[in-house]
Amino acid sequence: MRSTTVVLLVALSTTALWSCAEDDTTEANDHADAGIFDDAGHADGNDHTPDGAGADQQSVTLNFAAVVGTQPLDCESTYSDAIAGTRFALKDLRFYVSEISLIDAAGNLHAMTLEEDNAWQGDGVALLDFEDGTGSCSNATPDTRTSITGSVAAGEYTGIVFTIGVPEALNHVNPVEQTGPLANVALHWSWMMGYKHFQLEGSLNESGLVLLHLGSKGCSGNPPSDFACSISNRPRVELVGANPLSTPVVLDLAALLADSTPVDDEVFCMAEQSSACEELLGTLGLDMASGDPISDSETLVFRFGE
């Protein structure tokens, strides 16, 4: 059975590996579609060019939550609804969010500008963190973050669209030289020269393992500028039917893991081409082979809460 303790080596190896990155050609970096998309990845045929430049802006906060079915997710509970016939406990759940727009009643997108706080948000990227370092998450960090703050054009909104992951232009920077969310070496594969867009870890039946590390793949070149990935693995989430400024966006791990088939009490995916990844990435609305969002895909992994 695989062990996740190898992640402890990341911080130690980051600086050394980046010092020789100019000489290396690397194969790299180890998304949640909840809407109906046209060929351009939009919910309908309206003009989806982000609007709002020059318009009156309002400060906004987007709230996120994580659940397992009908139960709130925490580090003290064991869940029987995550994968049928098993007992799941959380160890770690963190993911990056970028390219956020709010959707008005006419279906137009209004780009949200993120607040720069040099901790959880920066360079248009936000980090959400649902583990608190207690109980089954004792090897993780005590700080949590379940909201995103910023500004958007004043108006009424009925939906939201966002990307899970670090944009390609920032995905291959050196984390030890960054501030804010991109300085988090625990979410960076130093040997892959890229970030983990989405990280889920947990135990299964106490001694088993659930692990999903989602990052871009098929990468080569010299980071950060001369580096390209052929498999993006950035889910695009679109939710409509509620006001995202007053209604939380909910991630349901029961929906994410529902189609997973454990092998020896293990569900393991680091974005490789495997049956476990095919189940998980498909549920997130990603095509495993191409890493692109699946058109006309609908899932309840993300949904609006109450």
BELCORQUI-V446452 format. One record per run of one state. SS is the DSSP state (a for helix, b for strand, c for the rest). FROM is the first residue (numbers start at 0). LEN is the number of residues. If there is no record, write none. Layout:
SS | FROM | LEN
SS | FROM | LEN
This chain:
c | 0 | 3
a | 3 | 16
c | 19 | 1
a | 20 | 3
c | 23 | 27
b | 50 | 1
c | 51 | 5
b | 56 | 12
c | 68 | 2
b | 70 | 2
c | 72 | 6
b | 78 | 1
c | 79 | 8
b | 87 | 16
c | 103 | 5
b | 108 | 3
c | 111 | 1
b | 112 | 2
c | 114 | 6
b | 120 | 2
c | 122 | 2
b | 124 | 5
c | 129 | 5
a | 134 | 3
c | 137 | 7
b | 144 | 1
c | 145 | 1
b | 146 | 7
c | 153 | 5
b | 158 | 6
c | 164 | 10
a | 174 | 3
c | 177 | 2
a | 179 | 4
c | 183 | 1
a | 184 | 3
b | 187 | 2
c | 189 | 4
b | 193 | 2
c | 195 | 2
b | 197 | 7
c | 204 | 3
b | 207 | 7
c | 214 | 2
b | 216 | 6
c | 222 | 3
b | 225 | 6
c | 231 | 4
b | 235 | 5
c | 240 | 8
b | 248 | 4
a | 252 | 5
c | 257 | 8
b | 265 | 4
c | 269 | 5
a | 274 | 9
c | 283 | 2
b | 285 | 1
c | 286 | 6
b | 292 | 1
c | 293 | 8
b | 301 | 3
c | 304 | 2
